[in-house]
């Protein structure tokens, strides 16, 4: 019975995190949240771990091995500077942490400890990365310094990119041959979910003379989203 209850708790924690977590918002394209949730559940490598008050789950300087979802309880994120602990933030139910070090292939930049009895769901790093590869679509991103020349639109054989009016002109675009300060290349939210170029370098990216267009794969997309969230 205990194993069954733990399985249910783990399932609900994963469903909530994938369904509501901003980090996984890109999965909403194509209705992939449900498929991604099932992938995590069926991988057979998810662990539910109980923590006592004061117990450390992640230590600053460690290699990243897991992504964590808080099922219940409160956790403290902190760094140790000159021998003193400096609190950064508090995590609660359905919050998640640990993705940055995985995506950056680096070391943990902070420690995490339970403030009171808590439970966390552990997802192995390789499982998180595989989820990105399978369920996050390749995305062509158009940065705001696009000069509006329209070469990407004209070179895309699939009609996935089009020029739209800017809210405010990019005055620097007038300094470039063919630049149009009033236009920017765009898809939904200035990005185009697309892999019509079959994994090769997209025609639009090759055509861009100003390095404003580039393509992100699954892990890169998740890292970009995570970096933006943590810069707020």
N, C-alpha and C positions, 0 to 999 in steps of 0.2 A: 504493500500500500504506500509506504514512504517513497519508493522509487517512482510510483505512478504520480504521486502528488508533485514530486520534484520535476518530473517530465512536463506536467501541465504548467507549473510555474515558469519553467524555462521557455516553453512554447509561447506563453502569453507575453513574456518579457521581450522575446525576439519579435513577435508580431507587432507589439506596440512601438518598439524602436524603429523597425523598418517602415511602419505605416506613418509615423509622426515625426521621426527624426529628420531635421533639415539636411543632415549629412547625406541622407539617402533620397533626397527629393528628385534627383535625376532619374530614379527608377520609375517615377510616375509616367514617363514617356513610354507609350506602348503597353501600359498596364503591367509592368514587370515586378511590382512590389510583391504580389502573391507568389510568383515563381521564385523570387529571390528568398522569400521567407521559407518556402518549402525546401529549397536548396540547403539552407542553413540547418533546418530541422533534420533532414535526411543524411547529412554528411557524417553523422555518428561521432563527431569529435567535440561537441558542445558540452561544457561542464558547468554545473551550478555549484558555487562555492559559498559556504557560510563564513562570515568574518566576526570575530569578537571585537568589542570596543577597543580601539587603540592598535589593532592589527594592521600591519602594512601589507598592501597587496601589490604595489608597484614601488620600486626604489629608484631614485634618481641615479643615472649612470648605467642602469641595467640595459641589456639588449632587449628589444621589443619582441615578445613571443606571442602576445595575445591582445585582442580587442575586448573591451569590457562593457557590459550593460548593467546598470544598477537595478536590481529587482525591487529591493526595498532598503530602507536605512539611509544614513547620511555619511558621506565620505569627505575627507579634507584633502585638497591638493596643496602641496607646499614644496618649497625649495629650502635647502640649507645653505646659508651664506655666512661665511666667517664663523661657523659653528652655531649659528642661530637659525631657527626655523622661521621662514616667512610664508604666511598663508597666502594663497593665490585665489582660491575660490572653493565653494562647497558644492558637492554633487548630491542629488537626491534621486528619488524613484524615477526610472526611465531615462535618466541621463546616461551618457556613454563617454568613454575616454580610451586613450591608448592608440588611436588610429594614426596620429601624426608621426610617431617614431617608426611605425610600420611602413607608412608611405614614403617617409624620408630615408628609410633604411639606416636609421641612426640609433642613438642611445636615448633612453628616457631623460627628459629635461626636468622632470619633477617627480616627487614621491606622492603616493596616494595612500591614506590610512582611514580606517573606519572610525567615525566619531561615536557610533553606537552599534549594537548588533546589526549586521547587514547581510545581504546576499547579493552576489554578482554573478552574471553569466559570462563565462570565458569562451571566446571564439578564437581559435588559433590564427596566427598571422597569415599563414598560407591559405586558409579557408576564406578570409576576408579578401585577399588578393584575387583568388579564383572567382569569387562572387563578382568582383569588379570586371574581370575579363569576360565573364559570361553574360552579365546582365546589364552593365552600363554600356550604352551604345557609344560608338565613336562619334565625336562631336567636333565640328569645325567651328572655331570661335573667331569672331571678328572683333578686334580691339578698337577702342574709341579713336585711335589716331589714324584710322582708315581715311584716305584722302578722297574717296568718292569717285575714283576714276572709272569704275565699272568693269575692269578687266576680269575680275573673278566671276562676275555675272555672265559675261560674254564667253568665258572659257569653260563654264560648267556645262557639260553635255546633258545634264539631267534636270536643269531648271530648279535646282535646290537653293540657289542664292539669288537675291534680287536687291535692287537699290531702293532705299526709302529715304524720305526727308528727315533731316536732323531736327531735334528740338532747338539746338543752338548751333550756329555754323562753326566749322573747324577752319578758322581763318588761315592756319598754316598750310592747308591744302592748296591754296592759290599759288604757293611757291613751287608746285610740282606740275610738270607737263601732264595735261589731262585731268588735273585735280579739280574737284567740284566741292567747295566748302559746304554746300547745302545738303549733300548726300552722304549716306553711309551704307555699306553692304550689310545685309541682315537676313536672318531667318527669325524664328521665334526667339525673343529676348536676345537678339544679336548673336544667335548661335544656331547652327543647323545640325540636327541629328541625322547623320548620313554616313554610310559606308559604301556608296554606290561605286566608288573607285576600287572596290575589292581589295582593300588593305594596302594599296599602293599610295604614293603621295598624291593627295587630291589635286585635280586640275586647278582649282581655285587658289590653293596654297602656292602652287608653282607660279601662277600668273601674277600674284600680288607683288608689286614692285617696292612695297613699303613695309614688308614684314608685319602687316596688320592681321593677316589670316594665318591660323595654324590649327593643327588637329590634335586633339587629346584622346588617348585611349582610356579604358575604364579606370585603372589606378591613378592616372594623371588627373582625370576629372574629379575623382574623389579627393585627391590631395589638394587640388585647386579650391574645391568647395570648403574643405577643412581649414585651409590657410585663411580663406576669407572670413570664416566664422570666428577664428581665433584672433583675427586682427581687429575685430569690432570692440 
